[in-house]
Amino acid sequence: MIQNRIKEYRAKRNMKQEELAALVGVRRETIGNLEKGRYNPSLVLAWNIAKVFDVTIEEIFTVETD
């Protein structure tokens, strides 16, 4: 399962889900589902989210192994 820190990074920038969604070209619901772990992003989406926050993909997304 992929864990993420999107909500944490949004909070640091006082950014709403809608704003992040517009910047990366998805719907707000997609960002919400990502944050809740209901959806795993494509590599392109993960890359675009990392670019918005000016961090590496690994700083936002981690893979949890069993």
OpenMM code with the backbone's topology and positions (N, CA, C; nanometers):
from openmm import Vec3, app, unit

residues = "MET ILE GLN ASN ARG ILE LYS GLU TYR ARG ALA LYS ARG ASN MET LYS GLN GLU GLU LEU ALA ALA LEU VAL GLY VAL ARG ARG GLU THR ILE GLY ASN LEU GLU LYS GLY ARG TYR ASN PRO SER LEU VAL LEU ALA TRP ASN ILE ALA LYS VAL PHE ASP VAL THR ILE GLU GLU ILE PHE THR VAL GLU THR ASP".split()
positions = [
    Vec3(0.0841, -0.1185, 0.0000),
    Vec3(0.0000, 0.0000, 0.0000),
    Vec3(0.0886, 0.1249, 0.0000),
    Vec3(0.0454, 0.2245, -0.0706),
    Vec3(0.1196, 0.3506, -0.0771),
    Vec3(0.0631, 0.4467, 0.0273),
    Vec3(0.1488, 0.4945, 0.1138),
    Vec3(0.1131, 0.5967, 0.2126),
    Vec3(0.1555, 0.7324, 0.1560),
    Vec3(0.0881, 0.8385, 0.1995),
    Vec3(0.1276, 0.9704, 0.1506),
    Vec3(0.1136, 1.0761, 0.2590),
    Vec3(0.1783, 1.1870, 0.2323),
    Vec3(0.1771, 1.3006, 0.3247),
    Vec3(0.1192, 1.4247, 0.2565),
    Vec3(0.0282, 1.4031, 0.1624),
    Vec3(-0.0286, 1.5146, 0.0866),
    Vec3(-0.0972, 1.6143, 0.1787),
    Vec3(-0.1803, 1.5643, 0.2691),
    Vec3(-0.2545, 1.6536, 0.3585),
    Vec3(-0.1598, 1.7388, 0.4423),
    Vec3(-0.0534, 1.6769, 0.4886),
    Vec3(0.0466, 1.7489, 0.5682),
    Vec3(0.1118, 1.8613, 0.4867),
    Vec3(0.1484, 1.8303, 0.3629),
    Vec3(0.2116, 1.9321, 0.2784),
    Vec3(0.1123, 2.0417, 0.2398),
    Vec3(-0.0136, 2.0059, 0.2177),
    Vec3(-0.1144, 2.1079, 0.1891),
    Vec3(-0.1310, 2.2014, 0.3082),
    Vec3(-0.1340, 2.1437, 0.4284),
    Vec3(-0.1525, 2.2242, 0.5498),
    Vec3(-0.0379, 2.3231, 0.5679),
    Vec3(0.0840, 2.2789, 0.5377),
    Vec3(0.2002, 2.3678, 0.5505),
    Vec3(0.1866, 2.4906, 0.4616),
    Vec3(0.1194, 2.4720, 0.3488),
    Vec3(0.1036, 2.5825, 0.2531),
    Vec3(-0.0350, 2.6447, 0.2588),
    Vec3(-0.1153, 2.6013, 0.3553),
    Vec3(-0.2518, 2.6536, 0.3695),
    Vec3(-0.3278, 2.6409, 0.2371),
    Vec3(-0.3164, 2.5239, 0.1758),
    Vec3(-0.3737, 2.4987, 0.0447),
    Vec3(-0.4943, 2.4053, 0.0579),
    Vec3(-0.6002, 2.4369, -0.0136),
    Vec3(-0.7192, 2.3528, -0.0143),
    Vec3(-0.7037, 2.2410, -0.1170),
    Vec3(-0.7816, 2.1360, -0.0992),
    Vec3(-0.7798, 2.0255, -0.1952),
    Vec3(-0.8101, 2.0753, -0.3359),
    Vec3(-0.9037, 2.1673, -0.3475),
    Vec3(-0.9415, 2.2208, -0.4779),
    Vec3(-0.8242, 2.2882, -0.5471),
    Vec3(-0.7449, 2.3608, -0.4705),
    Vec3(-0.6299, 2.4310, -0.5279),
    Vec3(-0.5253, 2.3334, -0.5801),
    Vec3(-0.4948, 2.2323, -0.4999),
    Vec3(-0.3980, 2.1317, -0.5435),
    Vec3(-0.4505, 2.0573, -0.6652),
    Vec3(-0.5771, 2.0219, -0.6631),
    Vec3(-0.6368, 1.9506, -0.7760),
    Vec3(-0.6232, 2.0315, -0.9050),
    Vec3(-0.6506, 2.1609, -0.8974),
    Vec3(-0.6395, 2.2460, -1.0164),
    Vec3(-0.4954, 2.2517, -1.0668),
    Vec3(-0.4000, 2.2559, -0.9757),
    Vec3(-0.2591, 2.2649, -1.0147),
    Vec3(-0.2074, 2.1381, -1.0822),
    Vec3(-0.2639, 2.0234, -1.0455),
    Vec3(-0.2153, 1.8965, -1.1021),
    Vec3(-0.3120, 1.8363, -1.2042),
    Vec3(-0.4250, 1.9028, -1.2299),
    Vec3(-0.5151, 1.8604, -1.3355),
    Vec3(-0.6054, 1.7430, -1.3040),
    Vec3(-0.6499, 1.7345, -1.1770),
    Vec3(-0.7452, 1.6302, -1.1382),
    Vec3(-0.8612, 1.6947, -1.0637),
    Vec3(-0.9612, 1.6142, -1.0314),
    Vec3(-1.0745, 1.6642, -0.9538),
    Vec3(-1.0395, 1.6654, -0.8049),
    Vec3(-1.1108, 1.7480, -0.7295),
    Vec3(-1.0884, 1.7562, -0.5856),
    Vec3(-1.1077, 1.6206, -0.5195),
    Vec3(-1.2056, 1.5448, -0.5677),
    Vec3(-1.2335, 1.4134, -0.5109),
    Vec3(-1.1126, 1.3203, -0.5221),
    Vec3(-1.0371, 1.3355, -0.6290),
    Vec3(-0.9166, 1.2530, -0.6469),
    Vec3(-0.8157, 1.2828, -0.5369),
    Vec3(-0.7969, 1.4091, -0.5049),
    Vec3(-0.7037, 1.4462, -0.3975),
    Vec3(-0.7540, 1.3910, -0.2647),
    Vec3(-0.8828, 1.4022, -0.2387),
    Vec3(-0.9406, 1.3477, -0.1160),
    Vec3(-0.9211, 1.1978, -0.1059),
    Vec3(-0.9442, 1.1279, -0.2157),
    Vec3(-0.9253, 0.9825, -0.2160),
    Vec3(-0.7787, 0.9439, -0.1990),
    Vec3(-0.6896, 1.0213, -0.2545),
    Vec3(-0.5461, 0.9966, -0.2340),
    Vec3(-0.5113, 1.0114, -0.0862),
    Vec3(-0.5571, 1.1201, -0.0264),
    Vec3(-0.5253, 1.1468, 0.1136),
    Vec3(-0.5797, 1.0384, 0.2065),
    Vec3(-0.6934, 0.9818, 0.1719),
    Vec3(-0.7550, 0.8778, 0.2550),
    Vec3(-0.7040, 0.7381, 0.2228),
    Vec3(-0.6133, 0.7277, 0.1259),
    Vec3(-0.5575, 0.5981, 0.0903),
    Vec3(-0.6496, 0.5108, 0.0079),
    Vec3(-0.7505, 0.5694, -0.0509),
    Vec3(-0.8463, 0.4939, -0.1323),
    Vec3(-0.8009, 0.4793, -0.2771),
    Vec3(-0.6977, 0.5530, -0.3133),
    Vec3(-0.6554, 0.5589, -0.4523),
    Vec3(-0.5036, 0.5718, -0.4557),
    Vec3(-0.4401, 0.4946, -0.5418),
    Vec3(-0.2960, 0.5073, -0.5613),
    Vec3(-0.2720, 0.5899, -0.6868),
    Vec3(-0.1853, 0.6884, -0.6783),
    Vec3(-0.1649, 0.7770, -0.7928),
    Vec3(-0.0835, 0.7106, -0.9031),
    Vec3(-0.1035, 0.7594, -1.0235),
    Vec3(-0.0141, 0.7211, -1.1324),
    Vec3(0.1205, 0.7866, -1.1041),
    Vec3(0.2227, 0.7405, -1.1711),
    Vec3(0.3546, 0.8001, -1.1541),
    Vec3(0.3537, 0.9466, -1.1950),
    Vec3(0.2824, 0.9773, -1.3018),
    Vec3(0.2751, 1.1165, -1.3490),
    Vec3(0.2073, 1.2052, -1.2447),
    Vec3(0.0974, 1.1579, -1.1869),
    Vec3(0.0281, 1.2368, -1.0847),
    Vec3(0.1160, 1.2551, -0.9617),
    Vec3(0.1823, 1.1485, -0.9179),
    Vec3(0.2726, 1.1597, -0.8026),
    Vec3(0.3827, 1.2616, -0.8321),
    Vec3(0.4383, 1.2554, -0.9513),
    Vec3(0.5439, 1.3493, -0.9926),
    Vec3(0.4913, 1.4929, -0.9889),
    Vec3(0.3722, 1.5152, -1.0438),
    Vec3(0.3157, 1.6502, -1.0479),
    Vec3(0.2860, 1.7036, -0.9086),
    Vec3(0.2374, 1.6196, -0.8198),
    Vec3(0.2116, 1.6625, -0.6823),
    Vec3(0.3431, 1.7003, -0.6145),
    Vec3(0.4448, 1.6194, -0.6319),
    Vec3(0.5758, 1.6500, -0.5730),
    Vec3(0.6298, 1.7818, -0.6265),
    Vec3(0.6112, 1.8064, -0.7559),
    Vec3(0.6588, 1.9318, -0.8158),
    Vec3(0.5902, 2.0530, -0.7540),
    Vec3(0.4598, 2.0412, -0.7269),
    Vec3(0.3863, 2.1527, -0.6660),
    Vec3(0.4484, 2.1902, -0.5320),
    Vec3(0.4884, 2.0898, -0.4551),
    Vec3(0.5447, 2.1149, -0.3228),
    Vec3(0.6967, 2.1287, -0.3246),
    Vec3(0.7571, 2.1171, -0.4434),
    Vec3(0.9018, 2.1321, -0.4611),
    Vec3(0.9803, 2.0347, -0.3734),
    Vec3(0.9360, 1.9087, -0.3757),
    Vec3(1.0021, 1.8011, -0.3016),
    Vec3(1.0118, 1.6794, -0.3929),
    Vec3(1.0825, 1.5770, -0.3474),
    Vec3(1.0892, 1.4536, -0.4248),
    Vec3(0.9625, 1.3710, -0.4012),
    Vec3(0.9359, 1.2809, -0.4921),
    Vec3(0.8205, 1.1917, -0.4769),
    Vec3(0.8306, 1.1146, -0.3460),
    Vec3(0.9519, 1.0726, -0.3116),
    Vec3(0.9715, 0.9910, -0.1911),
    Vec3(0.9406, 1.0663, -0.0626),
    Vec3(0.9457, 1.1994, -0.0678),
    Vec3(0.9129, 1.2776, 0.0514),
    Vec3(0.7628, 1.2788, 0.0779),
    Vec3(0.6838, 1.2562, -0.0258),
    Vec3(0.5384, 1.2562, -0.0108),
    Vec3(0.4816, 1.1156, -0.0076),
    Vec3(0.5339, 1.0289, -0.0936),
    Vec3(0.4791, 0.8940, -0.1080),
    Vec3(0.5794, 0.7888, -0.0601),
    Vec3(0.5304, 0.6952, 0.0193),
    Vec3(0.6127, 0.5818, 0.0624),
    Vec3(0.5326, 0.4535, 0.0459),
    Vec3(0.6037, 0.3457, 0.0217),
    Vec3(0.5384, 0.2162, 0.0065),
    Vec3(0.5496, 0.1408, 0.1373),
    Vec3(0.4349, 0.0972, 0.1888),
    Vec3(0.4312, 0.0204, 0.3126),
    Vec3(0.4249, -0.1274, 0.2760),
    Vec3(0.5236, -0.2015, 0.3194),
    Vec3(0.5248, -0.3449, 0.2903),
    Vec3(0.4742, -0.4231, 0.4103),
    Vec3(0.4173, -0.5369, 0.3834),
    Vec3(0.3641, -0.6208, 0.4924),
    Vec3(0.4727, -0.7030, 0.5564),
] * unit.nanometer
topology = app.Topology()
chain = topology.addChain("A")
for resn in residues:
    res = topology.addResidue(resn, chain)
    for name in ("N", "CA", "C"):
        topology.addAtom(name, app.Element.getBySymbol(name[0]), res)
